[in-house]
């Protein structure tokens, strides 16, 4: 049987995604009741970080520990990957020593090559093209607060980046409409837009994108590795801040999400981020922990 990986959300069926979300909610309840058990006992998670992180590292490491397993953190300084060992060789070796592996890296081709030679499940914990684990947490969070996202309208405001790409995939799997507002020159991949033209609409006006939305989301204007573009991007994204004024165009019970870290006063106003009547970012951040536990459990059961 072929090894199951999660490199993009498209590695899951709609039913499997729903199963993982339901299990994440269940695991969250069990964790708070102290009844989650040790389903990961004697399991080892290898964590390869070529991009640094707070939420990704803590959520994966804490998640496997909470269910009885353990994690090994590997940075480029700690491995032969950082000294030029072929990705294929690292995959062959590490997958004989670990039960499951997550990778946070730059080029999406890196994780594809690693997975092709791995004997165990590989999880994309972020590449330049996709961030599927964050979408698991986001979908879980919306489901907890408002119910199923099916048939809803989601507005993405900002850069057409890896998060935006994963939202496009999620729109198809969860059957929601996605409005994307980006400045010209910052659109998501055209092939993704073309593939999902039946439910994804590109716009230039954030107010138009947010109109009637049930769920509004943004991300930093300059992602990791784009720091030298920060000032230029601030100029390009002027008018794309998500704040109370923009949210007034959305439905009255709309929620706001952000994968964090947030730059208050740039892509989101400090006032909106802290408004717990609208902003559900702290639940969203916590749900990385529970959604990834459900994902790891699912993948280990499949293999």
For each residue, the residues with C-beta under 8 A, 3 or more apart:
1: 303
2:
3: 115 118 119 120 121 122 303
4: 11 121 299 302 303
5: 11 115 118 121 122 123 124 299
6: 9 11 12 121 122 123 124 132 133 295 299
7: 11 108 111 112 115 122 124 130 132
8: 11 124 130 132 166 169
9: 6 12 17 130 132 135 166 169 170 173
10: 169 173
11: 4 5 6 7 8 132
12: 6 9 16 17 20 173
13: 16 17 173
14: 17 18 173 174 175
15: 18 19
16: 12 13 19 20 298
17: 9 12 13 14 20 21 136 139 173 174
18: 14 15 21 22
19: 15 16 22 23 298
20: 12 16 17 23 24 136 291 294 295 298
21: 17 18 24 25 136 139 140 143 291 294
22: 18 19 25 26
23: 19 20 26 27 294 297 298
24: 20 21 27 28 136 140 287 290 291 293 294 295
25: 21 22 28 29 140 143 144 290
26: 22 23 29 30 294
27: 23 24 30 31 36 290 293 294 297
28: 24 25 31 32 287 290
29: 25 26 32 33
30: 26 27 33 35 36 37
31: 27 28 34 36 66 290
32: 28 29
33: 29 30
34: 31
35: 30
36: 27 30 31 39 66 67
37: 30 67 68
38: 41 67 68
39: 36 67 68 297
40: 43 64 67 68 69 296 297 300
41: 38 67 68 69
42: 68 69
43: 40 64 68 69 70 99 100 300
44: 69 70 71 72 97 98 99 100
45: 60 61 64 69 70 71 72 98 99 100 101 102 296
46: 71 72 74 94 97 98 100 101 102
47: 57 60 61 71 72 73 74 101 102 104 125
48: 74 79 81 94 101 102 103 104 105
49: 52 53 56 57 73 74 75 104
50: 75 76 81 103 104 105 106 110
51: 104 105 106 126 224 225
52: 49 224
53: 49 56 57 104 125 126
54: 57 58 261
55: 58 59 259 260 285 288
56: 49 53 59 60 102 104 125 126 133 288
57: 47 49 53 54 60 61 73
58: 54 55 61 62 289
59: 55 56 62 63 288 289 292
60: 45 47 56 57 63 64 71 102 125 292
61: 45 47 57 58 64 65 71 73
62: 58 59 65 66 289
63: 59 60 66 67 289 290 292 293 296
64: 40 43 45 60 61 67 69 70 71 293 296
65: 61 62 68 69 70 71
66: 31 36 62 63 289 293
67: 36 37 38 39 40 41 63 64 293 297
68: 37 38 39 40 41 42 43 65
69: 40 41 42 43 44 45 64 65 99
70: 43 44 45 64 65
71: 44 45 46 47 60 61 64 65
72: 44 45 46 47 98
73: 47 49 57 61 78
74: 46 47 48 49 78 79 81
75: 49 50 78 79 82
76: 50 79 81 82
77: 82
78: 73 74 75 82
79: 48 74 75 76 82 83 85 90
80: 83 84 85 90
81: 48 50 74 76 85 87 90
82: 75 76 77 78 79
83: 79 80
84: 80
85: 79 80 81 89 90
86: 89 90
87: 81 90 91 110 113 114 117
88: 91 92 113 114 116 117
89: 85 86 92 93
90: 79 80 81 85 86 87 93 94 114
91: 87 88 94 95 113 114 115 116 117 118 122
92: 88 89 95 96 117 118 119
93: 89 90 96 97
94: 46 48 90 91 97 98 101 118
95: 91 92 98 101 117 118 119 120
96: 92 93 119
97: 44 46 93 94
98: 44 45 46 72 94 95 101 120
99: 43 44 45 69 120 300
100: 43 44 45 46 120 121 122 123 296 299 300
101: 45 46 47 48 94 95 98 114 118 120 121 122 123
102: 45 46 47 48 56 60 122 123 124 125
103: 48 50 110 111 114 122 123 124 125
104: 47 48 49 50 51 53 56 125 126 127
105: 48 50 51 110 111 126 127
106: 50 51 110 127 128 225
107: 110 127 128
108: 7 111 112 124 127 128 129 130
109: 112 113
110: 50 87 103 105 106 107 113 114 127
111: 7 103 105 108 114 115 122 124 127
112: 7 108 109 115 116
113: 87 88 91 109 110 116 117
114: 87 88 90 91 101 103 110 111 117 118 122
115: 3 5 7 91 111 112 118 122
116: 88 91 112 113
117: 87 88 91 92 95 113 114
118: 3 5 91 92 94 95 101 114 115 121 122
119: 3 92 95 96
120: 3 95 98 99 100 101 303
121: 3 4 5 6 100 101 118 296 299 300 302 303
122: 3 5 6 7 91 100 101 102 103 111 114 115 118
123: 5 6 100 101 102 103 133 292 295 296 299
124: 5 6 7 8 102 103 108 111 127 130 131 132 133
125: 47 53 56 60 102 103 104 133
126: 51 53 56 104 105 130 131 133 134 162
127: 104 105 106 107 108 110 111 124 130 131 162
128: 106 107 108 162 225
129: 108 162 165 189
130: 7 8 9 108 124 126 127 162 165 166 169
131: 124 126 127 134 135 162 163 165 166 259
132: 6 7 8 9 11 124 135 136 166 169
133: 6 56 123 124 125 126 136 137 288 291 292 295
134: 126 131 137 138 163 166 259 288
135: 9 131 132 138 139 166 167 169 170
136: 17 20 21 24 132 133 139 140 287 291 292 294 295
137: 133 134 140 141 284 285 287 288 290 291 292
138: 134 135 141 142 170 217 257 259 284 287
139: 17 21 135 136 142 143 149 170 174 291
140: 21 24 25 136 137 143 144 287 290 291
141: 137 138 144 145 257 280 283 284 287
142: 138 139 145 146 149 152 215 255 257
143: 21 25 139 140 146 147 148 149
144: 25 140 141 283 287
145: 141 142 255 280 283
146: 142 143 149 152 214 215 253 255
147: 143
148: 143 151 152 174
149: 139 142 143 146 152 154 174 175 176 214 215
150: 174 175 176
151: 148 175 176
152: 142 146 148 149 176 177 214 215
153: 176 177 178 179 212 213 214 215
154: 149 167 171 176 177 178 179 213 214 215 216 217
155: 178 179 180 181 206 209 210 213 215 216 217 250
156: 163 164 167 178 179 180 181 209 217 218
157: 181 206 209 210 216 217 218 240 242 246 267
158: 161 164 181 182 218 219 220 221 237 240 267
159: 164 182 186 219 220 221 223 233 237
160: 164 165 180 182 186 187 188 189
161: 158 164 165 188 219 223
162: 126 127 128 129 130 131 165 166 223
163: 131 134 156 166 167 217 219 259
164: 156 158 159 160 161 167 168 180 182 188 219
165: 129 130 131 160 161 162 168 169 188 189 192
166: 8 9 130 131 132 134 135 162 163 169 170
167: 135 154 156 163 164 170 171 178 180 217
168: 164 165 171 172 178 180 188 192 193 196 200
169: 8 9 10 130 132 135 165 166 172 173 192
170: 9 135 138 139 166 167 173 174 176
171: 154 167 168 174 175 176 177 178 196 199 200
172: 168 169 175 196 199
173: 9 10 12 13 14 17 169 170
174: 14 17 139 148 149 150 170 171
175: 14 149 150 151 171 172 199
176: 149 150 151 152 153 154 170 171 199
177: 152 153 154 171 199 200 201
178: 153 154 155 156 167 168 171 196 199 200 201
179: 153 154 155 156 201 203 208 209 210 213
180: 155 156 160 164 167 168 187 188 200 201 202 203 209
181: 155 156 157 158 203 204 205 206 208 209 210 240
182: 158 159 160 164 186 187 188 202 204
183: 186 204 236 237 240
184: 187 204
185: 236
186: 159 160 182 183 236 237
187: 160 180 182 184 190 193 202
188: 160 161 164 165 168 180 182 192 193
189: 129 160 165 192 193
190: 187 193 194
191: 194 195
192: 165 168 169 188 189 195 196 200
193: 168 187 188 189 190 196 197 200 202
194: 190 191 197
195: 191 192
196: 168 171 172 178 192 193 199 200
197: 193 194 200
198:
199: 171 172 175 176 177 178 196
200: 168 171 177 178 180 192 193 196 197
201: 177 178 179 180 209
202: 180 182 187 193
203: 179 180 181 206 208 209
204: 181 182 183 184
205: 181 208 209
206: 155 157 181 203 209 210 239 240 242 246
207: 210 211 246 249
208: 179 181 203 205 211
209: 155 156 157 179 180 181 201 203 205 206 213
210: 155 157 179 181 206 207 213 216 246 247 249 250
211: 207 208 249 250
212: 153 249 250 251
213: 153 154 155 179 209 210 216 249 250 251 254
214: 146 149 152 153 154 250 251 253 254 255
215: 142 146 149 152 153 154 155 254 255 257
216: 154 155 157 210 213 242 246 247 250 254 255 256 257
217: 138 154 155 156 157 163 167 256 257 258
218: 156 157 158 240 242 258 267 268
219: 158 159 161 163 164 223 258 259 267
220: 158 159 223 261 262 263 266 267
221: 158 159 230 233 234 236 237 240 263 266 267
222: 226 227 229 230 233
223: 159 161 162 219 220 226
224: 51 52 227
225: 51 106 128
226: 222 223 229 230 233
227: 222 224 230
228:
229: 222 226 232 233
230: 221 222 226 227 233 234
231: 234 235
232: 229 235 236
233: 159 221 222 226 229 230 236 237
234: 221 230 231 237 238 266
235: 231 232 238
236: 183 185 186 221 232 233
237: 158 159 183 186 221 233 234 240 241 266 267
238: 234 235
239: 206
240: 157 158 181 183 206 218 221 237 267
241: 237 246 265 266 267 268 269
242: 157 206 216 218 246 247 256 267 268 269 272
243: 246 247 268 269 271 272
244: 247 248 269 271 272 275 278
245: 248
246: 157 206 207 210 216 241 242 243 249 250
247: 210 216 242 243 244 250 254 256 272 278
248: 244 245
249: 207 210 211 212 213 246
250: 155 210 211 212 213 214 216 246 247 254
251: 212 213 214 254
252:
253: 146 214
254: 213 214 215 216 247 250 251 278
255: 142 145 146 214 215 216 278 279 280
256: 216 217 242 247 268 272 273 275 278 279 280 281
257: 138 141 142 215 216 217 279 280 281 284
258: 217 218 219 262 267 268 273 279 281 284
259: 55 131 134 138 163 219 284
260: 55 281 284 285
261: 54 220
262: 220 258 267 268 273 281
263: 220 221 266 267 268
264: 268 269 270 273
265: 241 269 270
266: 220 221 234 237 241 263
267: 157 158 218 219 220 221 237 240 241 242 258 262 263
268: 218 241 242 243 256 258 262 263 264 272 273
269: 241 242 243 244 264 265 272 273
270: 264 265 273 274
271: 243 244 274 275
272: 242 243 244 247 256 268 269 275 278 279
273: 256 258 262 264 268 269 270 279 281
274: 270 271 279
275: 244 256 271 272 278 279
276: 279 280
277:
278: 244 247 254 255 256 272 275
279: 255 256 257 258 272 273 274 275 276 282
280: 141 145 255 256 257 276 283 284
281: 256 257 258 260 262 273 284 285
282: 279 285 286
283: 141 144 145 280 286 287
284: 137 138 141 257 258 259 260 280 281 287 288
285: 55 137 260 281 282 288
286: 282 283 289 290
287: 24 28 136 137 138 140 141 144 283 284 290 291
288: 55 56 59 133 134 137 284 285 291 292
289: 58 59 62 63 66 286 292 293
290: 24 25 27 28 31 63 137 140 286 287 293 294
291: 20 21 24 133 136 137 139 140 287 288 294 295
292: 59 60 63 123 133 136 137 288 289 295 296
293: 24 27 63 64 66 67 289 290 296 297
294: 20 21 23 24 26 27 136 290 291 297 298
295: 6 20 24 123 133 136 291 292 298 299
296: 40 45 63 64 100 121 123 292 293 299 300
297: 23 27 39 40 67 293 294 300 301
298: 16 19 20 23 294 295 301 302
299: 4 5 6 100 121 123 295 296 302 303
300: 40 43 99 100 121 296 297 303
301: 297 298
302: 4 121 298 299
303: 1 3 4 120 121 299 300
